[in-house]
Amino acid sequence: MAIVGMRINRGLQLRLIRLPGIHHDSACILLLGSTSSAIIDPGTSWYQVNVEARIAPHLEGRAAVEHILLTHRHFDSAGAASHLSVIHGADIRVHMAATNALSSGDPFTTWASRYDSDMPIVDAEGFEEGESIDLGDTIVEVIHTPGHTVDSVCFHIADRGAVICGDTIPSASHPSRADMPTGNLIELAESLEKIRALKPKLLVCGRGEPVKGSDAVDAVLSQHIESVEQRIESQGALPDGWPKPAPTCHWLTPEPAWD
């Protein structure tokens, strides 16, 4: 898939660029502000040199990368964080509930063991609900959205109506798993409602293409919430016909497929 770039508002300087993930990697998101830039979810350590090569052309003439932001602790999102932090001299930030697991290279709750991989040591600064990252021409707010993991967060860019979701919403047509270490279906339902209350116009998903437009976003969130509520009612069981996900798959595949 080709690199996808989106200029959220032509009258403002912020640029959001989504680099689709390689193989197991989550999508890597670049937020290029007027005074500083951030990289969100750089992916596994397997492709970290390739990811940096893909990022570099987009940084030409832009503010320096000062932050590596993580939506959650998993290897497929956070494995390359230390490598990119060294290259750019940037800090790494993640929800405080994930800092111990990342600083110890925990292979289990980071799910690195399911990839037959080591989890690189990640020394990250913890943030909490409501904290913000100033990129100069915009503010990025941390929204705590546990469910996929206890430390999962989304990043809300209020003046653009955008929410960067990570694996809380892997894609419009694939709901998130909550059966991995520290996951919780009830919390996931609450987190999706929290996102819907923000009334976003743009969802940047952890895997699939962005969802654009208020009506489309609301329809996607409603379908995901309904799916989680059904799984809660069935005590976590998948609906009939849905295949069991592979260990390295962080999302579910509805059958029949969602539109």
C-alpha positions as CSV (number, residue, x, y, z in Angstrom):
1,M,0.0,0.0,0.0
2,A,1.3,3.5,-0.8
3,I,2.0,6.1,1.8
4,V,-1.1,8.0,2.7
5,G,-0.8,11.7,3.6
6,M,-3.5,13.9,4.9
7,R,-3.5,17.7,5.3
8,I,-6.2,18.1,7.9
9,N,-6.7,21.8,7.3
10,R,-5.0,23.7,4.5
11,G,-5.1,27.0,6.5
12,L,-3.0,25.5,9.4
13,Q,0.5,24.2,9.5
14,L,-0.1,20.8,11.2
15,R,0.4,17.8,8.9
16,L,-0.7,14.3,9.7
17,I,0.8,11.5,7.7
18,R,-0.1,7.8,8.0
19,L,2.5,5.2,7.0
20,P,0.8,1.8,6.7
21,G,2.5,-0.9,8.7
22,I,4.9,-3.4,7.2
23,H,3.8,-7.0,7.8
24,H,2.9,-7.2,11.6
25,D,3.6,-3.5,12.3
26,S,0.9,-1.1,13.2
27,A,0.5,2.0,11.1
28,C,3.0,4.7,12.0
29,I,1.6,8.2,12.3
30,L,3.6,11.4,11.9
31,L,2.3,14.6,13.4
32,L,4.4,17.5,12.0
33,G,3.7,20.7,13.9
34,S,5.0,24.2,13.6
35,T,7.5,24.0,16.5
36,S,7.9,20.3,17.1
37,S,6.9,16.9,15.6
38,A,5.9,13.6,17.0
39,I,6.0,9.9,15.8
40,I,3.1,7.7,17.0
41,D,3.5,3.9,17.1
42,P,6.7,3.2,15.1
43,G,6.0,-0.6,15.0
44,T,8.1,-3.6,15.7
45,S,11.9,-3.6,16.0
46,W,12.0,-5.9,13.0
47,Y,11.6,-3.1,10.4
48,Q,12.8,-0.1,12.4
49,V,15.6,0.8,10.0
50,N,13.0,0.6,7.1
51,V,10.5,2.7,9.1
52,E,13.1,5.4,9.7
53,A,13.9,5.5,6.0
54,R,10.2,6.0,5.2
55,I,9.9,8.7,7.8
56,A,12.9,10.8,6.8
57,P,11.6,12.4,3.6
58,H,8.6,13.7,5.4
59,L,10.7,15.5,7.9
60,E,12.6,17.6,5.5
61,G,12.0,21.3,6.2
62,R,9.8,20.4,9.2
63,A,10.2,20.9,12.9
64,A,12.4,18.3,14.7
65,V,10.9,15.2,16.2
66,E,10.7,15.7,19.9
67,H,8.3,12.9,21.0
68,I,7.7,9.3,20.3
69,L,4.1,8.7,21.4
70,L,2.8,5.2,22.0
71,T,-0.9,4.2,22.1
72,H,-0.1,1.1,24.1
73,R,2.6,-1.3,25.1
74,H,2.4,-4.0,22.5
75,F,5.5,-5.0,20.5
76,D,3.8,-4.3,17.1
77,S,3.4,-0.7,18.1
78,A,6.2,0.0,20.5
79,G,9.1,-2.2,19.5
80,A,10.9,0.4,17.4
81,A,10.4,3.2,19.9
82,S,13.9,3.1,21.5
83,H,15.6,3.0,18.1
84,L,13.8,6.1,16.8
85,S,14.3,7.9,20.1
86,V,18.0,7.6,19.8
87,I,18.1,8.7,16.1
88,H,15.9,11.8,16.8
89,G,16.9,12.6,20.4
90,A,13.3,12.4,21.2
91,D,11.6,11.4,24.5
92,I,9.2,8.4,24.6
93,R,5.8,8.8,26.2
94,V,3.2,6.1,27.1
95,H,0.5,5.8,29.6
96,M,2.0,5.3,33.1
97,A,0.4,1.9,33.4
98,A,2.8,0.6,30.7
99,T,6.1,2.1,31.9
100,N,7.2,-0.8,34.1
101,A,6.5,-3.4,31.4
102,L,8.4,-1.5,28.8
103,S,11.4,-0.6,31.0
104,S,11.8,-4.3,31.9
105,G,11.4,-5.6,28.4
106,D,8.4,-7.8,29.5
107,P,7.9,-10.3,26.7
108,F,4.4,-11.4,27.9
109,T,2.2,-8.4,28.4
110,T,3.9,-6.7,25.5
111,W,2.9,-9.8,23.4
112,A,6.5,-10.0,22.0
113,S,6.7,-13.6,23.0
114,R,3.9,-14.4,20.6
115,Y,6.1,-13.1,17.8
116,D,9.0,-15.3,19.0
117,S,10.8,-12.0,19.6
118,D,12.5,-10.1,22.4
119,M,10.9,-6.9,23.6
120,P,13.5,-4.1,23.4
121,I,14.0,-2.1,26.6
122,V,11.9,1.1,26.3
123,D,12.6,3.9,28.8
124,A,9.4,5.9,28.6
125,E,7.9,8.8,30.5
126,G,4.4,8.1,31.8
127,F,1.4,10.3,31.0
128,E,-2.2,10.3,32.2
129,E,-5.7,11.1,31.0
130,G,-6.0,14.8,30.0
131,E,-2.3,15.5,29.6
132,S,-1.3,17.3,26.4
133,I,1.5,17.6,23.9
134,D,2.1,21.0,22.4
135,L,3.3,20.9,18.7
136,G,3.1,24.7,18.3
137,D,0.1,25.2,16.1
138,T,-2.0,22.5,17.8
139,I,-2.4,20.6,21.1
140,V,-2.6,16.8,21.2
141,E,-4.6,15.6,24.2
142,V,-4.2,12.1,25.8
143,I,-7.5,10.2,26.1
144,H,-7.2,7.1,28.3
145,T,-9.1,4.3,26.5
146,P,-8.4,1.0,28.3
147,G,-9.8,-2.2,27.0
148,H,-7.4,-3.6,24.4
149,T,-4.8,-3.1,27.1
150,V,-5.1,-1.3,30.5
151,D,-2.7,1.4,29.2
152,S,-4.3,2.0,25.8
153,V,-4.8,5.7,24.9
154,C,-6.0,7.7,21.9
155,F,-4.7,11.0,20.9
156,H,-7.3,13.8,20.4
157,I,-6.6,16.8,18.2
158,A,-9.7,18.8,19.1
159,D,-9.3,21.7,16.7
160,R,-9.2,19.3,13.8
161,G,-11.8,16.9,15.1
162,A,-9.3,14.0,14.8
163,V,-8.8,11.0,17.0
164,I,-5.7,8.7,16.6
165,C,-7.0,5.4,17.9
166,G,-4.2,2.7,17.8
167,D,-5.6,-0.8,18.3
168,T,-8.6,0.5,20.2
169,I,-10.1,0.7,16.7
170,P,-7.9,-1.4,14.4
171,S,-10.0,-0.6,11.4
172,A,-13.5,0.3,10.5
173,S,-14.3,-3.4,9.7
174,H,-12.3,-5.2,12.3
175,P,-13.1,-4.8,16.0
176,S,-10.4,-4.8,18.7
177,R,-9.4,-7.8,20.8
178,A,-9.8,-7.5,24.6
179,D,-8.7,-11.0,25.5
180,M,-4.9,-10.2,25.6
181,P,-3.0,-9.5,28.8
182,T,-4.6,-6.6,30.7
183,G,-7.5,-6.4,28.2
184,N,-11.1,-5.9,29.4
185,L,-14.3,-5.9,27.3
186,I,-16.3,-3.7,29.7
187,E,-13.5,-1.1,29.7
188,L,-13.4,-1.3,25.9
189,A,-17.1,-0.6,25.6
190,E,-16.7,2.5,27.9
191,S,-13.7,3.7,26.0
192,L,-15.5,3.5,22.6
193,E,-18.4,5.5,24.2
194,K,-15.8,8.1,25.4
195,I,-14.5,8.4,21.8
196,R,-18.0,8.8,20.4
197,A,-18.7,11.6,22.9
198,L,-15.9,13.6,21.4
199,K,-17.9,13.7,18.1
200,P,-14.8,13.2,15.9
201,K,-14.7,13.9,12.2
202,L,-11.7,11.7,11.6
203,L,-10.6,8.4,13.0
204,V,-7.0,7.4,12.3
205,C,-7.1,3.6,12.9
206,G,-4.3,1.4,14.0
207,R,-4.4,-0.8,10.9
208,G,-7.0,0.1,8.4
209,E,-7.7,3.3,6.4
210,P,-8.8,6.4,8.2
211,V,-12.5,7.0,8.6
212,K,-13.6,10.5,7.4
213,G,-16.7,12.4,8.0
214,S,-18.9,12.7,11.1
215,D,-21.6,10.4,9.9
216,A,-19.2,7.7,8.8
217,V,-17.3,7.9,12.1
218,D,-20.4,7.7,14.2
219,A,-21.6,4.6,12.2
220,V,-18.3,2.9,12.7
221,L,-18.2,3.6,16.4
222,S,-21.8,2.4,16.8
223,Q,-21.0,-0.9,15.1
224,H,-17.9,-1.4,17.2
225,I,-19.8,-0.6,20.4
226,E,-22.6,-3.0,19.5
227,S,-20.0,-5.8,18.8
228,V,-18.4,-5.3,22.2
229,E,-21.7,-5.3,24.0
230,Q,-22.6,-8.6,22.3
231,R,-19.3,-10.2,23.4
232,I,-19.9,-8.9,27.0
233,E,-23.4,-10.5,27.0
234,S,-21.9,-13.8,25.7
235,Q,-19.2,-13.7,28.4
236,G,-16.4,-13.1,25.9
237,A,-17.4,-15.7,23.4
238,L,-17.1,-14.7,19.7
239,P,-20.2,-14.6,17.6
240,D,-21.0,-17.8,15.7
241,G,-18.8,-18.2,12.6
242,W,-16.2,-15.6,13.6
243,P,-12.7,-17.3,13.2
244,K,-10.4,-17.4,16.2
245,P,-7.6,-14.8,15.6
246,A,-4.0,-15.9,15.2
247,P,-1.8,-15.1,18.3
248,T,-0.1,-12.2,16.4
249,C,-3.4,-10.7,15.2
250,H,-4.7,-7.8,17.4
251,W,-8.1,-7.6,15.8
252,L,-11.1,-9.8,15.1
253,T,-12.6,-10.7,11.7
254,P,-16.4,-10.6,11.5
255,E,-18.2,-13.2,9.5
256,P,-19.9,-12.1,7.3
257,A,-17.6,-9.2,6.8
258,W,-18.8,-5.7,7.9
259,D,-19.4,-3.2,5.2
